[in-house]
Amino acid sequence: MITLPLRLSGYDVVGVDLDPASVDYGKRLLAEAGLDDGALAVADLRDLAGELDAVIASEVLEHLSDPELDRALASIRAKLAPGGRLLVTVPNGYGWFELESLLWFGARIGWTLEVLRIVAALRWLKGQLTGGYIDAAHPSTVAHSPHAQRFTLRSIRARLDAAGFAVAEAEGSVLIAGPFSNLLLTGFERLMALNARLGRRLAPVAAGFYLVATPSPQPGAERLAQASRTSRNEGTTLRGMSSRSRSSRRSPPQGV
């Protein structure tokens, strides 16, 4: 849920998603915080009026097929104002998170630990040791959308470059992440800080990647722009995006 913290920080942000359940959930969170729930909409990024200062695609691109990804990046590039930025977060498709997820969900180790109430016991113990640390008060999504891409740091940079973006910044998120790591480590702040430092230092093998990119003339960009212009006829849509209007200004935080 990106829109909520950014709105609370005073940014003029609009969140769009094509999953009605996710948008309804987000609207409830905004209303509870005293914010305008009109900041979230079941809509396509291309439906937003005007140019945008920034587009945030957080944990989105890995869910798109190759043709969808090409058209999505072309559409984002077309919507950005001169000097606008694309902020991307994607998981390392061959990293620690994928391994933990395979063991937890694929091998059903997580289900076994839940049934044996080991997960509940460990969460109680961790709560006692950390003083009741609360992680991820809200789920990142309420929709099921499998990964269609497995990015490395090199491949996501190459994909952005091919779409007509220049990567200005790139770093790793954390070194290890996933259901096991979350169960055992989250809440122990020194370990979490060390994990983040190692992720930044060892970016190619981090669990995920953060990138900042700006539009730049590139060979093939016109081809992708044409793909964007024709994508509506082919039914491609952009999901889970947040954007900031070019005409926006930072305003005092609202709500509690």
C-alpha positions in Angstrom: 0.0 0.0 0.0 2.1 2.9 -1.3 -0.5 5.6 -1.7 -1.3 5.7 2.1 2.1 6.6 3.4 2.8 9.0 0.6 -0.5 10.8 1.1 0.2 11.0 4.8 3.6 12.6 3.9 1.8 15.3 1.9 2.3 14.1 -1.6 -0.4 14.4 -4.3 -0.5 10.8 -5.3 -3.0 8.7 -7.3 -3.0 4.9 -7.1 -4.5 2.9 -9.8 -5.1 -0.9 -10.0 -7.4 -3.1 -12.0 -8.3 -5.4 -9.0 -11.5 -4.0 -7.4 -10.9 -5.9 -4.1 -7.4 -4.3 -3.7 -8.8 -0.8 -4.5 -11.7 -1.2 -2.1 -9.3 -2.4 0.7 -7.1 0.6 0.0 -10.0 3.0 0.0 -11.0 1.8 3.5 -7.5 2.4 4.8 -7.4 5.9 3.4 -10.8 6.7 4.9 -9.7 5.4 8.3 -6.7 7.7 8.1 -8.9 10.7 7.3 -7.8 10.9 3.7 -9.7 11.2 0.5 -10.4 7.7 -0.8 -10.7 9.2 -4.3 -6.9 8.9 -4.4 -7.4 5.3 -5.4 -9.2 4.1 -8.5 -9.9 1.0 -10.5 -8.3 2.4 -13.6 -5.5 2.1 -16.1 -2.5 4.4 -15.9 -3.2 5.7 -19.4 -6.6 6.9 -18.2 -5.0 9.6 -16.0 -5.1 13.1 -17.4 -1.9 15.0 -18.1 1.7 14.3 -17.6 3.2 12.8 -14.5 6.2 13.8 -12.4 6.8 10.2 -11.3 5.4 6.7 -11.7 6.0 4.1 -9.1 5.8 0.5 -10.3 6.4 -1.4 -7.0 6.4 -5.2 -7.3 4.4 -4.9 -10.6 6.7 -5.6 -13.6 7.5 -9.2 -12.6 3.8 -10.0 -13.0 3.7 -9.0 -16.7 4.4 -11.2 -19.8 7.0 -10.0 -22.2 4.5 -8.3 -24.6 2.7 -6.8 -21.6 5.9 -5.5 -20.1 7.0 -3.9 -23.4 3.7 -2.1 -23.7 3.6 -1.1 -20.0 7.0 0.5 -20.1 6.2 2.3 -23.3 3.0 3.7 -21.8 4.8 4.8 -18.6 7.5 6.5 -20.8 4.8 8.3 -22.8 3.0 9.5 -19.6 6.1 10.9 -17.9 6.7 14.7 -18.1 10.2 15.9 -19.2 12.5 15.1 -16.3 10.0 12.6 -14.8 11.1 9.5 -13.1 10.1 5.9 -13.0 10.6 4.2 -9.6 10.8 0.4 -9.8 11.0 -2.3 -7.2 11.2 -6.0 -8.3 12.3 -9.2 -6.6 15.5 -11.0 -7.6 14.0 -13.8 -9.6 16.9 -16.1 -8.6 17.4 -14.8 -5.1 16.7 -15.8 -1.5 13.1 -14.8 -1.5 12.2 -17.1 -4.4 14.0 -20.0 -2.6 12.2 -19.4 0.7 8.9 -19.1 -1.1 9.4 -22.3 -2.9 10.2 -24.2 0.3 7.4 -22.4 2.3 4.6 -22.7 -0.2 5.8 -25.2 -2.9 7.1 -27.8 -0.4 4.3 -26.9 2.0 6.8 -26.5 4.9 4.9 -23.4 5.9 1.6 -25.3 6.1 3.2 -27.9 8.2 4.6 -25.4 10.6 1.2 -23.7 10.8 -0.6 -26.9 11.6 1.9 -27.9 14.3 1.4 -24.3 15.7 5.2 -23.8 15.5 4.6 -20.5 13.6 2.2 -19.2 16.3 4.7 -20.2 19.0 7.6 -18.4 17.3 5.6 -15.3 16.7 4.6 -15.2 20.4 8.3 -15.7 21.4 9.5 -13.0 19.0 6.8 -10.6 20.3 8.1 -11.1 23.8 11.7 -10.5 22.7 11.1 -7.5 20.5 8.5 -5.7 22.6 5.6 -6.4 20.2 7.2 -5.2 17.0 4.6 -4.9 14.3 5.7 -5.6 10.7 3.6 -4.9 7.6 0.4 -3.7 9.2 -1.3 -4.1 5.8 -0.9 -6.8 3.2 0.9 -5.8 0.0 -1.9 -7.2 -2.1 -5.2 -9.1 -1.7 -5.0 -10.4 -5.3 -3.3 -13.5 -6.6 -1.0 -12.8 -9.4 1.9 -15.2 -10.2 5.3 -14.0 -11.4 5.8 -14.1 -15.2 9.4 -12.6 -15.1 12.5 -13.6 -13.2 14.8 -10.5 -13.1 18.4 -10.2 -12.2 19.8 -6.8 -11.6 21.5 -6.9 -15.0 18.3 -8.0 -16.8 16.0 -5.4 -15.3 18.5 -2.7 -16.1 18.7 -4.0 -19.7 14.9 -4.2 -20.0 14.6 -0.6 -18.9 17.3 0.5 -21.2 15.7 -1.2 -24.2 12.4 0.6 -23.3 14.0 4.0 -23.6 15.0 4.6 -20.0 18.3 5.6 -18.5 18.9 4.0 -15.1 20.1 6.7 -12.7 20.2 4.7 -9.5 20.1 1.0 -8.7 20.6 -0.8 -5.4 19.7 -4.0 -3.6 16.9 -4.1 -1.0 17.9 -6.6 1.6 20.2 -9.7 1.4 17.6 -12.3 2.6 13.9 -12.1 2.6 10.9 -14.5 2.6 8.5 -16.2 4.9 11.2 -18.0 7.0 13.3 -14.8 7.3 10.3 -12.8 8.2 9.3 -15.3 10.9 12.7 -15.5 12.4 14.4 -12.1 11.9 11.8 -9.4 11.5 11.6 -7.3 14.6 15.2 -7.6 15.6 16.2 -4.2 14.5 20.0 -4.7 14.5 19.7 -7.8 12.4 17.3 -6.0 10.0 19.7 -3.1 9.7 22.6 -5.5 8.9 20.4 -7.3 6.4 19.7 -4.0 4.6 23.3 -3.0 4.6 24.4 -6.3 3.1 21.6 -6.0 0.5 22.9 -2.6 -0.6 26.6 -3.7 -0.5 25.9 -7.0 -2.4 23.2 -5.7 -4.8 23.4 -8.4 -7.5 22.6 -11.1 -5.0 20.1 -9.1 -2.9 16.5 -10.4 -2.5 15.2 -7.5 -4.5 16.2 -4.4 -6.4 15.3 -0.7 -6.3 15.8 1.4 -9.5 15.3 5.0 -10.5 15.1 5.6 -14.2 14.4 8.6 -16.5 13.3 8.6 -20.1 16.0 8.9 -22.7 16.2 8.5 -26.5 17.0 4.9 -27.2 17.1 2.7 -30.3 13.8 0.9 -30.4 12.0 3.4 -28.3 9.8 4.4 -31.2 8.8 0.8 -31.7 7.8 0.5 -28.0 5.9 3.8 -28.2 3.9 2.4 -31.2 3.2 -0.7 -29.1 1.8 1.6 -26.4 -0.4 3.3 -28.9 -1.9 0.0 -30.1 -2.0 -1.8 -26.8 -5.6 -0.7 -26.0 -6.8 -2.7 -29.0 -5.0 -5.7 -27.6 -6.4 -5.5 -24.2 -3.2 -4.8 -22.2 -3.6 -2.9 -18.9 -1.3 -1.5 -16.3 -1.9 -2.7 -12.7 -0.8 -1.6 -9.3 0.7 1.7 -10.3 1.0 4.9 -8.3 1.7 8.3 -9.9 2.2 11.9 -9.0 0.7 14.6 -11.1 3.0 17.2 -12.8 0.8 20.0 -11.5 1.0 18.7 -7.9 2.6 20.4 -5.0 3.6 19.0 -1.6 0.9 19.9 0.9 0.8 19.4 4.7 0.1 15.8 5.8 -3.6 15.0 6.4 -5.2 12.7 8.8 -3.7 11.3 12.0 
